[in-house]
Amino acid sequence: MIVKSVAMQAYQNALKAQQGLQKNMGSFKPEGAPTQSFTSTLENSLQKVDDLQNQRASMVESFATGKDTNVHELMITLQKAGLTMSMTSAVRSKILAGYQELTKMQF
């Protein structure tokens, strides 16, 4: 009888400890966990790419009209815009490839 009561007490203590951990884990957020959804992150990234493309276009226009003669800033902006567009294209290709793989899967 004593063994059963000790085992039962240990079981109840473990159950209470687990319930306490579950309560604490509800508010736990691991370090580096995303604060935004994938959709909002993608929208923000595409907005930044669009902003760089617009900046590139305005700088090229101002350079062509003779308003701005700073070639260094123009070249840096052109490289930034080109790099972001190629990275965006690469991400798009990877997303499409993943989607195509998912459509090939049989459930």
Helices and strands as residue ranges (DSSP letters): H 2-26, H 38-65, H 71-104
